[in-house]
Amino acid sequence: MSESKFLAIDPKLEDYWRSIILFGQNVACYKFALAKSLLEIAQTGKTVITLDELSEPYSRYVVEHIGRCEVQNQLTPQLYPFLEGCKQFKKGQITYEQLLEITRREGFKVVLDKFHNVKGTLPVQFYKKEKGKIIVTDELFRLLETEQFQNLAPEVEARWRLVERAWELNISRNLISVNYDPDNQLLFTFSDRRRRVDVTSCRDALNGYQKGKCFYSFADISIEPGSTNLADVDHFIPHSLNEYIRNIDGVWNLVLSSTECNRGERGKFDRLPDIKYLDRLHNRNEFLITSNHPLRETLIQQTGNTPKKRHGFLLYTYNTAQTFSGTGRNDGWKSKFEYPATF
């Protein structure tokens, strides 16, 4: 399973966090709201957080998302009193105090127990649940000190936007396809009326699956606008071959690269990378597929419905790219340096 592969190579604290966001089950938005609340709380330095205190950021994030996408759970007969309370508050039907009371009473019944479960309980815990409160662990404060911390909130937001869009379009009946807009570096889809709907930044959506590292060199990258090491969105198979490669703007072909690797001295630019990177691309794509819809469904549509077919698709496409680029088997571009592999 790709969840276990994701944590197989020297897992860092931020990798355990990302596994929760990327691979945990999603039947409602609670996990994402809790994750963003925890990242906010970590910066206060407080260890003991009552549910009354947690209710404020937790409900705030859900209300914000309801303002953009009212559907915040899978289409099931199950009732979600907390979500209904957030919708009522958004419409001005209940007061803020009533919202907090509903949040305190209904919002934490399951999520606090399930948050650390990714096909079993993770060995790392970012809080401990106690009656009427949570106790923040050292792991959450250590997460704050990592170089990757600045990337984590945008990654949660991007994942949340992808999942809520799938719920809104009811993916079980209406297979969603996520497309890439290279001019604006956005992922988008279409509503059932063929209206374009922008979903999220491509950088924010892909960064977690690469563990915040350059695809080619494993150097640290950032998705924070204005950062000195802001990642480039790169076409693994160069976009210059779009005449010969079908769906070259597909998610399967998009990776995040450091600017040095992509367009620095001896950078990749529009060259075909060495074939050694093909297995790495396959692994990255399998991470996306294991993390469930909607990127899962998009990749399966684009590359095949089994790992064997998907690997075969990549190899066939790479060989086609070699033919039309005039690149020999051992002539592909390589990064001039590479840190220890992280995926």
C-alpha positions in Angstrom: 0.0 0.0 0.0 1.3 3.5 -0.8 0.4 4.8 2.6 3.0 2.5 4.1 5.4 3.3 1.2 5.0 7.0 2.0 6.4 6.4 5.5 8.9 3.7 4.5 11.9 5.9 3.9 13.2 7.7 7.0 9.9 9.2 8.0 10.1 12.7 9.5 7.6 14.3 11.9 6.0 16.2 9.0 5.6 13.0 7.0 3.4 11.5 9.8 1.4 14.7 9.8 1.0 14.6 6.0 -0.1 10.9 6.0 -3.0 12.0 8.2 -4.1 14.7 5.8 -3.4 12.8 2.6 -4.4 9.2 3.4 -6.8 9.3 6.2 -10.5 8.6 5.5 -12.8 11.5 4.6 -16.5 11.3 5.2 -16.8 14.9 6.3 -14.6 17.9 6.7 -13.9 17.6 10.4 -10.3 16.3 10.0 -9.3 19.2 7.9 -10.8 21.8 10.3 -9.1 20.1 13.2 -5.8 20.0 11.4 -5.9 23.7 10.6 -6.9 24.5 14.2 -4.0 22.5 15.6 -1.5 24.3 13.3 -3.0 27.6 14.6 -2.9 26.5 18.2 0.8 25.3 17.9 1.8 28.9 17.4 0.3 30.0 20.7 2.5 27.7 22.8 -0.4 26.5 24.9 -0.4 22.9 26.1 -3.9 22.5 27.5 -6.7 23.4 25.1 -10.3 23.1 26.3 -13.0 22.1 23.9 -14.5 25.6 24.4 -11.2 27.1 23.2 -10.8 24.6 20.3 -14.4 25.3 19.2 -13.5 28.8 18.0 -10.9 28.1 15.3 -12.6 24.7 14.5 -16.0 26.2 13.7 -14.4 29.3 12.0 -12.6 27.2 9.4 -15.8 25.2 8.7 -17.9 28.3 8.3 -15.3 29.8 6.0 -15.5 26.7 3.8 -19.3 26.6 3.8 -19.2 30.1 2.4 -17.5 28.7 -0.7 -18.8 25.2 -0.9 -21.9 24.3 1.2 -21.4 20.5 0.8 -18.9 19.5 3.5 -19.6 15.7 3.8 -20.3 12.7 1.7 -23.8 12.2 0.4 -25.2 9.7 3.1 -28.3 9.4 5.2 -26.2 10.3 8.3 -27.1 13.6 10.0 -24.3 16.1 10.8 -25.7 18.5 13.5 -22.5 20.4 13.7 -22.4 21.1 10.0 -26.1 22.1 10.1 -25.2 24.5 12.9 -22.4 26.1 10.9 -24.8 26.5 7.9 -27.4 28.1 10.2 -24.8 30.5 11.5 -23.6 31.4 8.0 -27.3 32.3 7.2 -27.7 34.4 10.3 -30.2 31.9 11.8 -28.3 31.4 15.1 -25.9 33.5 17.2 -22.1 33.0 17.5 -22.6 31.8 21.1 -25.1 29.2 19.8 -22.6 28.1 17.2 -19.9 27.6 19.8 -22.3 25.6 21.9 -23.2 23.3 19.0 -19.5 22.9 18.1 -18.6 22.0 21.7 -21.5 19.5 21.9 -21.5 18.0 18.4 -18.2 18.8 16.6 -15.7 16.6 18.4 -17.6 13.3 18.9 -15.6 11.3 16.4 -12.8 13.3 15.0 -10.6 13.5 18.1 -10.5 9.7 18.4 -10.0 9.1 14.6 -7.5 11.9 13.7 -4.4 9.8 14.2 -5.8 6.7 12.4 -4.3 5.9 9.0 -5.0 2.2 8.4 -4.2 1.9 12.1 -3.0 4.3 14.8 0.2 6.2 13.9 3.2 5.9 16.3 3.2 9.7 16.5 0.5 11.7 18.3 0.1 15.4 18.0 -2.3 15.7 21.0 -3.9 13.5 23.7 -7.6 13.5 24.3 -8.9 14.0 27.8 -12.3 14.8 29.1 -13.3 18.3 27.9 -9.9 19.1 26.5 -6.9 18.0 24.5 -3.3 18.0 25.7 -0.9 19.2 23.0 2.1 17.0 22.7 5.8 17.9 22.1 5.4 16.5 18.6 3.1 19.3 17.6 5.4 22.0 19.0 8.4 20.3 17.2 6.4 20.4 14.0 6.3 24.1 14.4 10.1 24.2 14.4 10.5 22.3 11.1 11.4 24.0 7.9 8.3 22.4 6.4 5.8 24.0 8.8 5.0 26.9 6.5 3.8 24.5 3.9 1.5 22.4 6.0 -1.5 24.8 6.3 -1.7 25.4 2.5 -1.5 21.6 2.0 -4.4 21.0 4.3 -6.4 23.7 2.5 -5.6 22.3 -0.9 -6.6 18.8 0.1 -9.8 20.1 1.7 -10.8 22.0 -1.4 -10.2 18.9 -3.6 -12.3 16.7 -1.4 -15.2 19.2 -0.9 -15.4 19.7 -4.7 -15.7 15.9 -5.1 -18.5 15.9 -2.5 -20.2 18.8 -4.2 -20.2 17.2 -7.6 -21.2 13.8 -6.0 -18.3 11.8 -7.4 -20.1 8.5 -6.9 -22.4 9.4 -9.7 -20.6 12.1 -11.5 -17.0 11.1 -12.1 -14.8 14.2 -11.6 -11.9 15.0 -13.7 -9.2 17.5 -12.4 -7.5 19.5 -15.1 -4.4 21.8 -15.0 -4.3 25.4 -16.2 -0.6 26.1 -16.9 -1.0 29.8 -17.3 -2.4 30.3 -13.7 -0.9 27.0 -12.3 -4.4 26.0 -11.0 -6.2 22.8 -10.8 -9.8 23.1 -12.0 -12.8 20.9 -12.9 -16.2 21.4 -14.6 -19.6 21.4 -13.0 -22.4 19.3 -14.4 -23.3 22.4 -16.4 -19.8 22.5 -17.9 -19.0 25.6 -16.0 -15.3 25.8 -15.0 -14.7 25.6 -11.3 -11.2 26.5 -10.0 -10.3 24.1 -7.2 -6.9 24.9 -5.8 -3.2 25.8 -6.5 -1.3 23.0 -8.2 1.7 23.6 -5.9 -0.4 23.3 -2.8 -2.1 20.1 -4.0 1.1 18.3 -4.9 3.6 19.4 -2.3 2.6 17.0 0.4 2.9 14.0 -1.8 6.5 15.0 -2.5 7.1 15.7 1.2 8.0 19.3 0.5 11.0 18.2 -1.6 12.1 18.8 -5.1 11.2 15.9 -7.3 14.6 15.6 -8.8 17.1 16.6 -6.1 15.1 16.2 -2.8 16.1 19.7 -1.9 13.6 21.6 0.3 11.0 23.6 -1.6 8.3 26.0 -0.5 4.8 26.7 -1.6 4.6 30.0 0.2 4.3 33.0 -2.3 7.4 35.1 -2.2 9.6 32.4 -0.7 13.2 32.3 -2.1 12.8 28.5 -2.7 9.3 28.7 -4.2 8.7 25.5 -6.2 8.2 25.5 -9.9 5.5 23.3 -11.4 7.3 21.3 -14.0 6.2 19.0 -16.8 8.2 15.7 -16.3 7.7 15.0 -20.0 8.5 18.4 -21.5 5.6 20.5 -22.6 7.4 21.1 -25.9 6.4 17.5 -26.9 2.7 18.2 -26.5 2.1 17.5 -30.2 3.2 13.9 -29.6 2.2 13.2 -26.0 -1.5 12.9 -25.2 -2.7 14.8 -22.1 0.7 16.3 -21.4 -0.9 18.7 -18.9 -2.3 15.8 -16.9 -1.7 15.6 -13.2 0.3 12.4 -13.9 3.0 14.5 -15.6 3.2 17.4 -13.2 5.9 17.5 -10.5 7.3 20.2 -8.2 10.9 21.2 -8.8 13.3 23.6 -7.3 14.1 26.5 -9.5 17.7 25.4 -9.6 16.8 22.1 -11.0 14.2 23.4 -13.4 15.8 26.5 -14.8 19.1 27.2 -13.0 22.6 26.5 -14.3 22.5 23.0 -16.0 18.8 22.9 -15.3 16.2 20.7 -16.9 14.3 23.4 -18.8 12.5 21.5 -21.7 14.8 18.5 -21.7 13.6 14.9 -21.1 14.8 13.7 -17.7 16.8 10.5 -17.2 14.8 7.3 -17.1 15.9 6.7 -13.5 13.3 9.2 -12.5 10.4 7.3 -14.0 10.0 4.9 -11.1 10.0 8.0 -8.8 7.1 9.5 -10.9 5.2 6.2 -10.6 5.6 6.1 -6.8 4.5 9.7 -6.5 1.4 9.0 -8.7 0.6 5.9 -6.6 0.6 8.2 -3.5 -1.9 10.4 -5.2 -4.1 7.4 -6.2 -4.0 5.9 -2.7 -5.2 9.2 -1.2 -8.6 8.8 -2.8 -10.6 11.1 -5.0 -10.6 13.3 -6.9 -7.0 13.1 -8.0 -7.2 9.3 -7.7 -10.0 9.2 -10.3 -8.2 11.6 -12.5 -5.0 9.6 -12.5 -6.8 6.3 -13.1 -8.6 7.9 -16.1 -5.3 9.2 -17.5 -2.9 6.3 -16.9 -4.8 3.0 -16.1 -6.7 1.2 -13.5 -3.9 -1.1 -12.1 -0.4 -0.3 -10.9 1.0 -2.5 -13.8 -1.0 -0.6 -16.4 0.0 2.8 -14.9 3.7 1.8 -15.0 3.3 0.6 -18.5 1.7 3.8 -19.5 4.6 5.8 -18.1 7.2 3.6 -19.8 5.3 3.8 -23.2 5.0 7.5 -22.9 8.6 8.0 -22.0 9.8 5.9 -24.9 7.6 8.0 -27.2 9.1 11.1 -25.8 12.6 9.7 -26.4 11.7 9.1 -30.0 10.5 12.6 -30.8 13.0 14.4 -28.6 16.0 12.5 -30.1 17.1 11.6 -26.5 19.1 8.4 -26.2 18.4 5.9 -23.4 21.3 7.3 -21.3 21.2 10.9 -22.5 18.4 12.1 -20.2 18.8 15.1 -18.0 20.0 14.5 -14.4 20.1 16.8 -11.4 23.7 18.0 -10.7 23.2 16.9 -7.0 20.8 14.8 -5.1 20.1 14.6 -1.4 19.1 11.3 0.2 15.8 10.0 -1.2 12.6 10.7 0.7 10.1 9.0 -1.6 
